[in-house]
Amino acid sequence: MNDALFTSTSVEWYTPEDIISDVIRVMGGIDVDPCSPYHDGPVPATVHYTKAEDGLSLPWNGRVFMNPPYGHAVLKWSMKLVFEYLEGRTKEAIVLTNSSTETRWFNQLSKVSGLWCAPIQRIKFVPGENNPKENRPTKGNAIFYFGKNSDRFIEVFSEWGPIYRTVTT
């Protein structure tokens, strides 16, 4: 089997504008983009943390949108979001990831958020700087919601695909 069919060697893939617009429709705005490629990045957030600031070491206050670096780094970013949300600094968040249901990080996001969308089509990301690859998504995606505005998330993101509630015992 060709591993290139299932992975991407670049983590520089930016969120498409239609996803960002729907995130804003749900949350009313974005306070923090903890994984921004650059200041004043493609996500219209009040605060952009770049690699230089190391968003993993800073607080995420308010409404957060996160499209984390994929690959092995997604675990650290996911656990940071869960921590910030449980500590009460992150009041509301939407997280866009691969639909890797078999992973620890995916299950932790699902358990804590309690609500996620499985888009019926693979999301076509915008290639980042120095990313010569064509936009051929190799995996499906998941969009997690953290917060008290579940009905609005369901209303907006059900246009993308089915919404799932996580039941834990």
SVG drawing of the C-alpha trace seen along z (x, -y; Angstrom):
<svg xmlns="http://www.w3.org/2000/svg" viewBox="-31 -42 41 44">
<polyline fill="none" stroke="black" stroke-width="0.4" points="0.0,0.0 1.3,-3.5 1.6,-5.4 1.5,-8.7 -2.2,-8.1 -2.9,-8.3 -0.6,-11.0 0.6,-14.5 4.2,-15.5 3.3,-19.1 1.4,-20.5 0.9,-23.9 -2.7,-23.7 -4.9,-26.7 -8.6,-26.7 -11.0,-27.5 -13.0,-30.7 -16.4,-28.9 -15.4,-27.0 -14.2,-30.2 -17.4,-32.0 -19.5,-29.2 -17.3,-29.3 -18.1,-33.0 -21.8,-32.3 -21.7,-29.9 -19.5,-31.8 -20.0,-35.4 -16.2,-35.9 -12.9,-34.4 -10.7,-35.7 -7.7,-33.3 -6.2,-31.4 -3.5,-29.4 -2.0,-27.8 -1.7,-30.7 0.8,-30.6 1.5,-34.3 0.3,-37.4 -3.0,-38.7 -3.3,-35.2 -6.1,-33.8 -8.4,-33.4 -9.9,-36.8 -9.0,-36.4 -8.2,-39.1 -5.0,-37.2 -2.8,-35.0 -0.2,-32.7 2.5,-31.7 5.3,-29.2 7.4,-32.1 5.0,-32.7 4.5,-28.9 0.7,-28.8 1.1,-25.7 2.7,-27.8 0.2,-30.6 -3.4,-31.0 -6.3,-30.7 -8.9,-33.1 -12.4,-33.4 -13.6,-32.0 -11.0,-29.7 -10.8,-28.4 -8.1,-25.8 -7.0,-24.0 -3.9,-22.3 -0.9,-21.1 -1.7,-17.5 0.6,-14.6 2.0,-13.8 1.6,-17.3 -2.2,-17.1 -2.1,-15.2 -0.3,-18.1 -2.6,-20.8 -5.8,-18.8 -4.7,-18.2 -3.9,-21.9 -7.4,-22.8 -9.1,-20.4 -7.0,-21.8 -7.8,-25.4 -11.5,-24.6 -11.7,-22.6 -9.8,-25.4 -12.4,-27.9 -10.1,-30.1 -11.5,-28.9 -15.3,-29.7 -16.2,-28.3 -14.2,-26.5 -14.4,-24.9 -11.7,-22.5 -11.1,-21.2 -9.1,-17.9 -8.7,-14.7 -11.4,-12.2 -9.0,-9.8 -11.6,-8.1 -9.0,-5.4 -6.7,-7.9 -6.5,-9.0 -6.6,-12.7 -9.8,-12.3 -11.6,-10.4 -10.5,-13.0 -11.8,-15.8 -15.1,-13.9 -15.5,-13.1 -15.0,-16.6 -16.7,-18.5 -19.7,-16.1 -20.6,-17.3 -19.0,-17.0 -19.7,-17.1 -18.5,-14.6 -18.5,-16.5 -19.8,-14.4 -17.0,-15.6 -13.3,-15.9 -12.5,-19.5 -10.2,-21.2 -7.7,-23.1 -5.7,-26.1 -2.1,-25.1 0.2,-27.1 3.5,-28.9 6.1,-26.7 3.6,-23.9 3.8,-22.8 1.3,-20.0 -2.0,-19.9 -5.1,-20.0 -6.1,-16.4 -7.3,-15.5 -6.4,-12.0 -8.6,-11.7 -12.1,-12.8 -12.5,-15.5 -14.2,-16.2 -15.3,-19.5 -15.7,-19.6 -17.7,-22.1 -17.0,-23.1 -19.4,-25.5 -23.0,-26.3 -24.3,-27.2 -24.9,-23.6 -28.1,-24.3 -26.4,-27.0 -23.5,-24.6 -26.0,-22.0 -28.0,-24.4 -24.9,-25.7 -22.7,-22.7 -25.5,-20.2 -25.1,-21.8 -21.7,-20.1 -22.7,-16.7 -24.2,-14.6 -23.8,-15.8 -22.8,-13.4 -23.3,-13.6 -20.9,-11.7 -22.4,-9.5 -20.1,-8.3 -20.8,-6.0"/>
</svg>
